[in-house]
């Protein structure tokens, strides 16, 4: 019998696709929130406000969201970087009736007589000095 013709080599197996690049490690939730805070000024401001409001919750100091308008007395008090310290600065100054604390820039402003409070200003926390007494409406003493 004649010799069998040489066999063709078997086809090469298909090339495997290259391996996928390694996945970055998951970012912990706190770091993810911190990164969002860094990149979005509104997120940062709201987080700062909530952090400062929480720190005031057990302080016994009158405080609320918003700002006292007009009545500027002393602005940007040096060395004051918390709402508690801002309230203390106001209470220790006989001319101060109200205080405003900016939650992002840590700015403390003291107010004398003021024409009103604006609670819609979300990047400030404010409060009254212990000496502050709201004006009584006319006829209230009758």
C-alpha positions as CSV (number, residue, x, y, z in Angstrom):
1,X,0.0,0.0,0.0
2,X,1.3,3.4,-0.8
3,X,2.4,5.5,2.1
4,X,-0.2,7.9,3.5
5,X,0.3,11.5,2.6
6,X,1.8,13.6,5.4
7,X,-0.9,14.9,7.8
8,X,-1.2,18.7,8.1
9,X,-0.5,19.9,11.6
10,X,-3.6,20.5,13.6
11,X,-4.9,24.1,13.6
12,X,-3.5,26.4,16.3
13,X,-5.9,27.0,19.2
14,X,-7.5,30.4,19.0
15,X,-5.6,33.2,20.6
16,X,-7.0,34.0,24.1
17,X,-7.9,37.6,24.6
18,X,-5.4,39.6,26.7
19,X,-6.2,39.7,30.4
20,X,-8.4,42.5,31.6
21,X,-6.5,45.3,33.5
22,X,-6.7,45.0,37.2
23,X,-9.6,46.7,38.9
24,X,-8.8,49.5,41.3
25,X,-9.6,48.6,44.9
26,X,-13.0,49.7,46.1
27,X,-13.1,53.1,47.7
28,X,-14.5,53.0,51.3
29,X,-17.8,54.9,51.6
30,X,-16.2,57.6,53.9
31,X,-13.4,58.3,51.4
32,X,-15.9,58.4,48.6
33,X,-18.0,60.9,50.5
34,X,-14.9,62.9,51.2
35,X,-13.9,62.9,47.5
36,X,-17.4,64.1,46.6
37,X,-17.1,66.8,49.2
38,X,-13.8,68.0,47.7
39,X,-15.2,68.1,44.2
40,X,-18.7,69.6,44.8
41,X,-18.8,72.8,46.8
42,X,-22.5,72.4,47.6
43,X,-21.9,68.9,49.0
44,X,-18.9,70.2,51.0
45,X,-21.0,73.1,52.4
46,X,-23.9,71.0,53.4
47,X,-21.6,68.4,55.1
48,X,-19.8,71.2,56.9
49,X,-23.0,72.8,58.1
50,X,-24.4,69.5,59.4
51,X,-21.1,68.7,61.1
52,X,-21.1,72.1,62.9
53,X,-24.8,71.9,63.7
54,X,-24.2,68.4,65.2
55,X,-21.3,69.8,67.3
56,X,-23.6,72.5,68.7
57,X,-26.5,70.1,69.5
58,X,-25.3,69.4,73.1
59,X,-23.6,72.8,73.7
60,X,-26.5,74.5,75.4
61,X,-25.8,77.5,73.1
62,X,-28.6,79.1,71.2
63,X,-28.0,78.4,67.5
64,X,-29.9,78.0,64.2
65,X,-29.2,77.8,60.5
66,X,-29.1,81.1,58.7
67,X,-27.6,84.6,59.3
68,X,-28.4,87.7,61.2
69,X,-28.7,90.6,58.7
70,X,-27.2,94.1,59.1
71,X,-26.1,95.3,62.4
72,X,-22.4,94.6,61.7
73,X,-20.3,95.1,64.8
74,X,-17.1,93.1,64.4
75,X,-16.3,91.0,61.3
76,X,-14.0,88.0,60.8
77,X,-12.9,87.6,64.4
78,X,-9.3,86.3,64.6
79,X,-8.7,82.9,66.1
80,X,-12.3,81.8,66.0
81,X,-12.8,78.6,64.1
82,X,-15.9,76.9,65.6
83,X,-19.4,78.1,66.2
84,X,-19.0,77.5,69.9
85,X,-16.0,79.8,69.9
86,X,-17.9,82.4,67.9
87,X,-20.8,82.2,70.4
88,X,-18.3,82.6,73.3
89,X,-16.7,85.6,71.6
90,X,-20.1,87.2,71.3
91,X,-21.1,86.5,74.9
92,X,-17.8,88.0,76.2
93,X,-18.3,91.3,74.2
94,X,-20.9,93.6,75.8
95,X,-21.7,95.2,72.4
96,X,-22.6,91.9,70.7
97,X,-26.2,90.6,70.6
98,X,-25.9,88.0,67.8
99,X,-23.2,86.0,66.0
100,X,-22.8,84.5,62.5
101,X,-20.5,81.6,61.7
102,X,-19.6,80.6,58.1
103,X,-19.5,76.8,58.0
104,X,-16.9,76.5,55.2
105,X,-14.6,79.5,55.7
106,X,-14.8,79.4,59.5
107,X,-15.5,83.1,59.7
108,X,-17.1,84.6,62.8
109,X,-19.0,87.9,62.6
110,X,-20.5,89.7,65.6
111,X,-23.7,91.7,65.3
112,X,-25.1,94.6,67.4
113,X,-28.6,95.6,66.7
114,X,-29.9,93.6,63.7
115,X,-32.9,94.0,61.6
116,X,-33.8,90.4,61.2
117,X,-32.7,86.8,60.7
118,X,-32.6,85.0,57.3
119,X,-32.9,81.2,57.9
120,X,-32.6,80.5,54.1
121,X,-28.9,81.3,54.0
122,X,-27.6,77.7,54.3
123,X,-23.8,78.3,54.6
124,X,-24.1,80.1,57.9
125,X,-25.0,79.2,61.5
126,X,-26.1,81.9,63.8
127,X,-27.2,82.5,67.4
128,X,-28.0,85.1,70.1
129,X,-25.9,86.3,73.0
130,X,-27.3,85.4,76.4
131,X,-27.9,89.1,77.0
132,X,-30.2,89.4,73.9
133,X,-33.8,90.1,74.7
134,X,-36.2,90.3,71.7
135,X,-38.1,93.5,71.5
136,X,-41.6,93.2,72.9
137,X,-44.5,94.1,70.5
138,X,-46.1,97.4,71.3
139,X,-48.9,97.0,73.8
140,X,-47.5,93.7,75.1
141,X,-46.9,95.2,78.6
142,X,-50.6,96.1,79.1
